[in-house]
């Protein structure tokens, strides 16, 4: 089973990734140093993350999974440094009129 999942960290920030094998205990390849900067040593002593499956498919090609992953990263803004830890695709802030 191919899946796209979201990891939610104790500070509320998220990380979206894919797993082409559907492994339960795979938590992705987020940049550990980037995440560690947001937590004290004491906070890291008792650390709980949540993994949620956002999308799954038994038949999607790897290309289709990759496209869906990027779609969900953008949709959830997991690449926005104030929201998540995804560093790709590069986040492009939109400027709202009148703001």
N, CA, C and O atoms as CSV, one atom per row, in Angstrom:
chain,resi,resn,atom,element,x,y,z
A,1,UNK,N,N,0.834,-1.183,0.000
A,1,UNK,CA,C,0.000,0.000,0.000
A,1,UNK,C,C,0.878,1.245,0.000
A,1,UNK,O,O,1.772,1.387,0.834
A,2,UNK,N,N,0.619,2.123,-0.920
A,2,UNK,CA,C,1.328,3.405,-0.982
A,2,UNK,C,C,0.504,4.433,-0.224
A,2,UNK,O,O,-0.716,4.496,-0.374
A,3,UNK,N,N,1.177,5.238,0.593
A,3,UNK,CA,C,0.452,6.212,1.407
A,3,UNK,C,C,1.159,7.565,1.400
A,3,UNK,O,O,2.369,7.664,1.193
A,4,UNK,N,N,0.352,8.607,1.636
A,4,UNK,CA,C,0.849,9.932,1.962
A,4,UNK,C,C,0.370,10.167,3.392
A,4,UNK,O,O,-0.800,9.952,3.709
A,5,UNK,N,N,1.282,10.607,4.244
A,5,UNK,CA,C,0.912,10.782,5.652
A,5,UNK,C,C,1.370,12.137,6.158
A,5,UNK,O,O,2.214,12.803,5.558
A,6,UNK,N,N,0.790,12.517,7.275
A,6,UNK,CA,C,1.147,13.771,7.936
A,6,UNK,C,C,1.598,13.450,9.341
A,6,UNK,O,O,0.920,12.730,10.075
A,7,UNK,N,N,2.756,13.990,9.716
A,7,UNK,CA,C,3.242,13.894,11.084
A,7,UNK,C,C,2.950,15.235,11.746
A,7,UNK,O,O,3.263,16.284,11.184
A,8,UNK,N,N,2.357,15.208,12.927
A,8,UNK,CA,C,2.124,16.425,13.697
A,8,UNK,C,C,2.984,16.354,14.948
A,8,UNK,O,O,2.918,15.394,15.714
A,9,UNK,N,N,3.789,17.386,15.138
A,9,UNK,CA,C,4.709,17.469,16.278
A,9,UNK,C,C,4.036,18.181,17.451
A,9,UNK,O,O,3.006,18.827,17.259
A,10,UNK,N,N,4.589,18.079,18.652
A,10,UNK,CA,C,3.961,18.682,19.833
A,10,UNK,C,C,3.725,20.193,19.720
A,10,UNK,O,O,2.845,20.725,20.396
A,11,UNK,N,N,4.486,20.883,18.888
A,11,UNK,CA,C,4.294,22.318,18.716
A,11,UNK,C,C,3.240,22.650,17.663
A,11,UNK,O,O,2.995,23.822,17.378
A,12,UNK,N,N,2.613,21.620,17.084
A,12,UNK,CA,C,1.578,21.823,16.082
A,12,UNK,C,C,2.079,21.867,14.655
A,12,UNK,O,O,1.280,21.814,13.721
A,13,UNK,N,N,3.397,21.965,14.464
A,13,UNK,CA,C,3.928,21.970,13.105
A,13,UNK,C,C,3.803,20.579,12.493
A,13,UNK,O,O,3.761,19.573,13.201
A,14,UNK,N,N,3.744,20.546,11.167
A,14,UNK,CA,C,3.495,19.289,10.460
A,14,UNK,C,C,4.610,18.965,9.472
A,14,UNK,O,O,5.409,19.820,9.091
A,15,UNK,N,N,4.629,17.701,9.077
A,15,UNK,CA,C,5.525,17.220,8.027
A,15,UNK,C,C,4.738,16.224,7.195
A,15,UNK,O,O,4.153,15.288,7.740
A,16,UNK,N,N,4.714,16.413,5.883
A,16,UNK,CA,C,3.989,15.530,4.965
A,16,UNK,C,C,5.016,14.758,4.147
A,16,UNK,O,O,5.976,15.330,3.631
A,17,UNK,N,N,4.800,13.454,4.037
A,17,UNK,CA,C,5.738,12.611,3.294
A,17,UNK,C,C,4.987,11.430,2.707
A,17,UNK,O,O,3.797,11.236,2.959
A,18,UNK,N,N,5.707,10.649,1.922
A,18,UNK,CA,C,5.116,9.458,1.313
A,18,UNK,C,C,5.846,8.218,1.793
A,18,UNK,O,O,6.995,8.282,2.230
A,19,UNK,N,N,5.163,7.101,1.705
A,19,UNK,CA,C,5.766,5.798,1.980
A,19,UNK,C,C,5.232,4.854,0.910
A,19,UNK,O,O,4.027,4.611,0.831
A,20,UNK,N,N,6.117,4.335,0.104
A,20,UNK,CA,C,5.700,3.472,-0.999
A,20,UNK,C,C,5.461,2.036,-0.563
A,20,UNK,O,O,5.046,1.209,-1.374
A,21,UNK,N,N,5.716,1.726,0.702
A,21,UNK,CA,C,5.509,0.362,1.201
A,21,UNK,C,C,4.433,0.275,2.278
A,21,UNK,O,O,4.045,-0.827,2.666
A,22,UNK,N,N,3.944,1.414,2.771
A,22,UNK,CA,C,2.904,1.409,3.791
A,22,UNK,C,C,3.390,0.914,5.142
A,22,UNK,O,O,2.617,0.324,5.897
A,23,UNK,N,N,4.647,1.141,5.456
A,23,UNK,CA,C,5.236,0.669,6.707
A,23,UNK,C,C,4.717,1.482,7.886
A,23,UNK,O,O,4.761,2.712,7.859
A,24,UNK,N,N,4.233,0.810,8.909
A,24,UNK,CA,C,3.653,1.489,10.064
A,24,UNK,C,C,4.636,2.400,10.779
A,24,UNK,O,O,4.285,3.524,11.139
A,25,UNK,N,N,5.858,1.936,10.990
A,25,UNK,CA,C,6.781,2.705,11.818
A,25,UNK,C,C,7.738,3.581,11.011
A,25,UNK,O,O,8.773,3.993,11.536
A,26,UNK,N,N,7.422,3.873,9.759
A,26,UNK,CA,C,8.237,4.807,8.978
A,26,UNK,C,C,7.702,6.212,9.203
A,26,UNK,O,O,6.519,6.470,8.986
A,27,UNK,N,N,8.566,7.117,9.635
A,27,UNK,CA,C,8.162,8.479,9.947
A,27,UNK,C,C,8.869,9.505,9.070
A,27,UNK,O,O,8.937,10.681,9.425
A,28,UNK,N,N,9.387,9.077,7.946
A,28,UNK,CA,C,9.923,10.002,6.977
A,28,UNK,C,C,11.349,10.436,7.206
A,28,UNK,O,O,12.063,9.913,8.061
A,29,UNK,N,N,11.734,11.409,6.410
A,29,UNK,CA,C,13.115,11.877,6.430
A,29,UNK,C,C,13.177,13.381,6.659
A,29,UNK,O,O,13.959,14.087,6.022
A,30,UNK,N,N,12.349,13.856,7.568
A,30,UNK,CA,C,12.377,15.281,7.902
A,30,UNK,C,C,13.752,15.638,8.476
A,30,UNK,O,O,14.433,14.783,9.042
A,31,UNK,N,N,14.144,16.873,8.330
A,31,UNK,CA,C,15.434,17.354,8.812
A,31,UNK,C,C,15.418,17.435,10.341
A,31,UNK,O,O,14.789,18.326,10.911
A,32,UNK,N,N,16.098,16.518,10.990
A,32,UNK,CA,C,16.101,16.441,12.455
A,32,UNK,C,C,16.625,17.713,13.104
A,32,UNK,O,O,16.066,18.178,14.097
A,33,UNK,N,N,17.679,18.274,12.559
A,33,UNK,CA,C,18.257,19.504,13.132
A,33,UNK,C,C,17.259,20.652,13.078
A,33,UNK,O,O,17.162,21.439,14.020
A,34,UNK,N,N,16.525,20.750,11.992
A,34,UNK,CA,C,15.511,21.785,11.841
A,34,UNK,C,C,14.434,21.636,12.913
A,34,UNK,O,O,14.024,22.625,13.521
A,35,UNK,N,N,13.983,20.429,13.144
A,35,UNK,CA,C,12.942,20.168,14.140
A,35,UNK,C,C,13.473,20.395,15.552
A,35,UNK,O,O,12.802,21.009,16.382
A,36,UNK,N,N,14.668,19.904,15.819
A,36,UNK,CA,C,15.247,20.024,17.160
A,36,UNK,C,C,15.391,21.472,17.613
A,36,UNK,O,O,15.346,21.746,18.812
A,37,UNK,N,N,15.560,22.396,16.686
A,37,UNK,CA,C,15.682,23.817,17.050
A,37,UNK,C,C,14.432,24.352,17.725
A,37,UNK,O,O,14.497,25.337,18.461
A,38,UNK,N,N,13.291,23.712,17.480
A,38,UNK,CA,C,12.020,24.185,18.034
A,38,UNK,C,C,11.704,23.623,19.417
A,38,UNK,O,O,10.674,23.963,19.999
A,39,UNK,N,N,12.580,22.762,19.953
A,39,UNK,CA,C,12.284,22.107,21.228
A,39,UNK,C,C,13.472,22.192,22.173
A,39,UNK,O,O,14.628,22.134,21.755
A,40,UNK,N,N,13.161,22.329,23.451
A,40,UNK,CA,C,14.220,22.329,24.463
A,40,UNK,C,C,14.631,20.890,24.738
A,40,UNK,O,O,13.938,19.947,24.357
A,41,UNK,N,N,15.769,20.737,25.406
A,41,UNK,CA,C,16.233,19.398,25.783
A,41,UNK,C,C,15.189,18.731,26.674
A,41,UNK,O,O,14.934,17.533,26.542
A,42,UNK,N,N,14.597,19.483,27.560
A,42,UNK,CA,C,13.575,18.933,28.454
A,42,UNK,C,C,12.353,18.465,27.660
A,42,UNK,O,O,11.811,17.396,27.943
A,43,UNK,N,N,11.917,19.240,26.679
A,43,UNK,CA,C,10.765,18.852,25.856
A,43,UNK,C,C,11.056,17.581,25.059
A,43,UNK,O,O,10.151,16.789,24.798
A,44,UNK,N,N,12.298,17.391,24.680
A,44,UNK,CA,C,12.653,16.202,23.890
A,44,UNK,C,C,12.703,14.929,24.727
A,44,UNK,O,O,12.795,13.835,24.171
A,45,UNK,N,N,12.646,15.047,26.043
A,45,UNK,CA,C,12.673,13.869,26.916
A,45,UNK,C,C,11.352,13.097,26.902
A,45,UNK,O,O,11.329,11.894,27.163
A,46,UNK,N,N,10.268,13.785,26.599
A,46,UNK,CA,C,8.946,13.154,26.518
A,46,UNK,C,C,8.266,13.745,25.291
A,46,UNK,O,O,7.655,14.812,25.360
A,47,UNK,N,N,8.377,13.052,24.185
A,47,UNK,CA,C,8.067,13.615,22.878
A,47,UNK,C,C,7.084,12.709,22.148
A,47,UNK,O,O,7.403,11.557,21.852
A,48,UNK,N,N,5.910,13.215,21.859
A,48,UNK,CA,C,4.893,12.424,21.176
A,48,UNK,C,C,4.563,13.063,19.835
A,48,UNK,O,O,4.308,14.265,19.760
A,49,UNK,N,N,4.568,12.263,18.783
A,49,UNK,CA,C,4.153,12.728,17.466
A,49,UNK,C,C,2.946,11.913,17.022
A,49,UNK,O,O,2.726,10.792,17.481
A,50,UNK,N,N,2.180,12.495,16.131
A,50,UNK,CA,C,0.997,11.817,15.597
A,50,UNK,C,C,1.190,11.601,14.105
A,50,UNK,O,O,1.597,12.514,13.386
A,51,UNK,N,N,0.900,10.401,13.644
A,51,UNK,CA,C,0.988,10.072,12.222
A,51,UNK,C,C,-0.418,9.789,11.718
A,51,UNK,O,O,-1.128,8.941,12.259
A,52,UNK,N,N,-0.809,10.506,10.679
A,52,UNK,CA,C,-2.132,10.323,10.079
A,52,UNK,C,C,-1.971,10.014,8.598
A,52,UNK,O,O,-1.227,10.698,7.895
A,53,UNK,N,N,-2.658,8.999,8.129
A,53,UNK,CA,C,-2.670,8.683,6.708
A,53,UNK,C,C,-3.657,9.639,6.038
A,53,UNK,O,O,-4.839,9.667,6.382
A,54,UNK,N,N,-3.162,10.419,5.081
A,54,UNK,CA,C,-4.006,11.380,4.377
A,54,UNK,C,C,-4.574,10.810,3.088
A,54,UNK,O,O,-5.646,11.213,2.637
A,55,UNK,N,N,-3.838,9.857,2.493
A,55,UNK,CA,C,-4.204,9.311,1.187
A,55,UNK,C,C,-3.517,7.966,1.044
A,55,UNK,O,O,-2.396,7.783,1.518
A,56,UNK,N,N,-4.180,7.030,0.396
A,56,UNK,CA,C,-3.575,5.724,0.175
A,56,UNK,C,C,-4.051,5.130,-1.136
A,56,UNK,O,O,-5.143,5.438,-1.613
A,57,UNK,N,N,-3.220,4.273,-1.713
A,57,UNK,CA,C,-3.571,3.621,-2.970
A,57,UNK,C,C,-2.776,2.331,-3.119
A,57,UNK,O,O,-1.588,2.271,-2.802
A,58,UNK,N,N,-3.442,1.325,-3.598
A,58,UNK,CA,C,-2.765,0.069,-3.928
A,58,UNK,C,C,-2.314,0.056,-5.379
A,58,UNK,O,O,-1.482,-0.767,-5.761
A,59,UNK,N,N,-2.857,0.961,-6.194
A,59,UNK,CA,C,-2.611,0.884,-7.631
A,59,UNK,C,C,-1.866,2.086,-8.211
A,59,UNK,O,O,-1.439,2.024,-9.364
A,60,UNK,N,N,-1.696,3.157,-7.474
A,60,UNK,CA,C,-1.041,4.353,-8.006
A,60,UNK,C,C,0.405,4.052,-8.369
A,60,UNK,O,O,1.081,3.261,-7.711
A,61,UNK,N,N,0.859,4.700,-9.430
A,61,UNK,CA,C,2.269,4.584,-9.809
A,61,UNK,C,C,3.092,5.469,-8.866
A,61,UNK,O,O,2.541,6.304,-8.148
A,62,UNK,N,N,4.391,5.281,-8.878
A,62,UNK,CA,C,5.264,6.113,-8.048
A,62,UNK,C,C,5.137,7.579,-8.464
A,62,UNK,O,O,5.165,8.468,-7.612
A,63,UNK,N,N,4.998,7.836,-9.758
A,63,UNK,CA,C,4.832,9.204,-10.249
A,63,UNK,C,C,3.548,9.817,-9.698
A,63,UNK,O,O,3.546,10.976,-9.283
A,64,UNK,N,N,2.458,9.055,-9.688
A,64,UNK,CA,C,1.188,9.554,-9.162
A,64,UNK,C,C,1.291,9.864,-7.665
A,64,UNK,O,O,0.736,10.856,-7.191
A,65,UNK,N,N,2.000,9.013,-6.931
A,65,UNK,CA,C,2.205,9.235,-5.496
A,65,UNK,C,C,3.019,10.508,-5.285
A,65,UNK,O,O,2.692,11.317,-4.416
A,66,UNK,N,N,4.068,10.687,-6.069
A,66,UNK,CA,C,4.904,11.882,-5.960
A,66,UNK,C,C,4.091,13.155,-6.216
A,66,UNK,O,O,4.234,14.139,-5.492
A,67,UNK,N,N,3.247,13.133,-7.237
A,67,UNK,CA,C,2.410,14.295,-7.551
A,67,UNK,C,C,1.419,14.579,-6.416
A,67,UNK,O,O,1.196,15.734,-6.054
A,68,UNK,N,N,0.833,13.523,-5.865
A,68,UNK,CA,C,-0.120,13.696,-4.758
A,68,UNK,C,C,0.587,14.245,-3.521
A,68,UNK,O,O,0.030,15.078,-2.805
A,69,UNK,N,N,1.802,13.785,-3.269
A,69,UNK,CA,C,2.569,14.279,-2.128
A,69,UNK,C,C,2.786,15.794,-2.238
A,69,UNK,O,O,2.550,16.527,-1.278
A,70,UNK,N,N,3.231,16.253,-3.398
A,70,UNK,CA,C,3.464,17.684,-3.607
A,70,UNK,C,C,2.155,18.461,-3.470
A,70,UNK,O,O,2.125,19.535,-2.870
A,71,UNK,N,N,1.081,17.916,-4.024
A,71,UNK,CA,C,-0.228,18.554,-3.925
A,71,UNK,C,C,-0.622,18.768,-2.459
A,71,UNK,O,O,-1.070,19.851,-2.083
A,72,UNK,N,N,-0.450,17.731,-1.641
A,72,UNK,CA,C,-0.846,17.834,-0.236
A,72,UNK,C,C,0.099,18.728,0.571
A,72,UNK,O,O,-0.344,19.426,1.483
A,73,UNK,N,N,1.384,18.715,0.247
A,73,UNK,CA,C,2.324,19.625,0.919
A,73,UNK,C,C,1.882,21.062,0.681
A,73,UNK,O,O,1.839,21.865,1.614
A,74,UNK,N,N,1.554,21.385,-0.559
A,74,UNK,CA,C,1.129,22.746,-0.901
A,74,UNK,C,C,-0.220,23.074,-0.270
A,74,UNK,O,O,-0.403,24.158,0.284
A,75,UNK,N,N,-1.157,22.146,-0.352
A,75,UNK,CA,C,-2.500,22.368,0.182
A,75,UNK,C,C,-2.465,22.642,1.691
A,75,UNK,O,O,-3.156,23.535,2.182
A,76,UNK,N,N,-1.661,21.872,2.412
A,76,UNK,CA,C,-1.570,22.017,3.866
A,76,UNK,C,C,-0.523,23.053,4.283
A,76,UNK,O,O,-0.377,23.359,5.467
A,77,UNK,N,N,0.202,23.589,3.296
A,77,UNK,CA,C,1.292,24.546,3.526
A,77,UNK,C,C,2.345,23.980,4.478
A,77,UNK,O,O,2.905,24.699,5.306
A,78,UNK,N,N,2.601,22.684,4.347
A,78,UNK,CA,C,3.616,22.037,5.183
A,78,UNK,C,C,5.009,22.545,4.864
A,78,UNK,O,O,5.942,22.308,5.631
A,79,UNK,N,N,5.165,23.235,3.752
A,79,UNK,CA,C,6.448,23.823,3.371
A,79,UNK,C,C,6.570,25.277,3.837
A,79,UNK,O,O,7.598,25.911,3.598
A,80,UNK,N,N,5.552,25.808,4.488
A,80,UNK,CA,C,5.600,27.145,5.084
A,80,UNK,C,C,6.302,26.994,6.434
A,80,UNK,O,O,5.779,26.306,7.310
A,81,UNK,N,N,7.461,27.610,6.630
A,81,UNK,CA,C,8.223,27.411,7.867
A,81,UNK,C,C,7.451,27.703,9.152
A,81,UNK,O,O,7.811,27.190,10.211
A,82,UNK,N,N,6.412,28.505,9.080
A,82,UNK,CA,C,5.624,28.778,10.279
A,82,UNK,C,C,4.581,27.689,10.542
A,82,UNK,O,O,3.975,27.651,11.613
A,83,UNK,N,N,4.377,26.805,9.565
A,83,UNK,CA,C,3.366,25.746,9.680
A,83,UNK,C,C,3.980,24.356,9.706
A,83,UNK,O,O,3.508,23.479,10.429
A,84,UNK,N,N,5.036,24.152,8.916
A,84,UNK,CA,C,5.560,22.800,8.794
A,84,UNK,C,C,7.048,22.732,8.550
A,84,UNK,O,O,7.745,23.744,8.473
A,85,UNK,N,N,7.516,21.485,8.430
A,85,UNK,CA,C,8.947,21.206,8.289
A,85,UNK,C,C,9.362,20.760,6.888
A,85,UNK,O,O,10.543,20.505,6.655
A,86,UNK,N,N,8.420,20.661,5.952
A,86,UNK,CA,C,8.813,20.307,4.586
A,86,UNK,C,C,9.613,21.461,4.001
A,86,UNK,O,O,9.215,22.620,4.105
A,87,UNK,N,N,10.743,21.136,3.385
A,87,UNK,CA,C,11.589,22.166,2.789
A,87,UNK,C,C,11.490,22.187,1.274
A,87,UNK,O,O,12.113,23.012,0.606
A,88,UNK,N,N,10.692,21.261,0.741
A,88,UNK,CA,C,10.459,21.178,-0.692
A,88,UNK,C,C,9.022,20.770,-0.928
A,88,UNK,O,O,8.521,19.936,-0.174
A,89,UNK,N,N,8.322,21.295,-1.919
A,89,UNK,CA,C,8.780,22.376,-2.780
A,89,UNK,C,C,8.930,23.678,-1.988
A,89,UNK,O,O,8.278,23.868,-0.961
A,90,UNK,N,N,9.778,24.554,-2.467
A,90,UNK,CA,C,10.056,25.807,-1.775
A,90,UNK,C,C,8.754,26.587,-1.594
A,90,UNK,O,O,7.973,26.730,-2.535
A,91,UNK,N,N,8.528,27.087,-0.387
A,91,UNK,CA,C,7.306,27.837,-0.088
A,91,UNK,C,C,7.371,29.217,-0.725
A,91,UNK,O,O,8.378,29.919,-0.632
A,92,UNK,N,N,6.270,29.589,-1.374
A,92,UNK,CA,C,6.142,30.920,-1.966
A,92,UNK,C,C,4.960,31.600,-1.314
A,92,UNK,O,O,3.809,31.244,-1.569
A,93,UNK,N,N,5.245,32.578,-0.474
A,93,UNK,CA,C,4.180,33.299,0.212
A,93,UNK,C,C,3.392,34.111,-0.800
A,93,UNK,O,O,3.952,34.712,-1.717
A,94,UNK,N,N,2.080,34.116,-0.610
A,94,UNK,CA,C,1.228,34.924,-1.467
A,94,UNK,C,C,0.906,36.228,-0.748
A,94,UNK,O,O,0.683,36.233,0.462
A,95,UNK,N,N,0.881,37.299,-1.467
A,95,UNK,CA,C,0.576,38.601,-0.903
A,95,UNK,C,C,-0.898,38.858,-1.109
A,95,UNK,O,O,-1.398,38.792,-2.232
A,96,UNK,N,N,-1.599,39.153,-0.021
A,96,UNK,CA,C,-3.026,39.414,-0.112
A,96,UNK,C,C,-3.241,40.915,-0.353
A,96,UNK,O,O,-2.571,41.750,0.254
A,97,UNK,N,N,-4.169,41.238,-1.230
A,97,UNK,CA,C,-4.474,42.635,-1.521
A,97,UNK,C,C,-5.052,43.311,-0.285
A,97,UNK,O,O,-5.880,42.735,0.420
A,98,UNK,N,N,-4.610,44.534,-0.031
A,98,UNK,CA,C,-5.132,45.291,1.100
A,98,UNK,C,C,-4.514,44.934,2.432
A,98,UNK,O,O,-4.931,45.462,3.463
A,99,UNK,N,N,-3.534,44.053,2.440
A,99,UNK,CA,C,-2.897,43.654,3.706
A,99,UNK,C,C,-1.544,44.317,3.818
A,99,UNK,O,O,-0.839,44.117,4.807
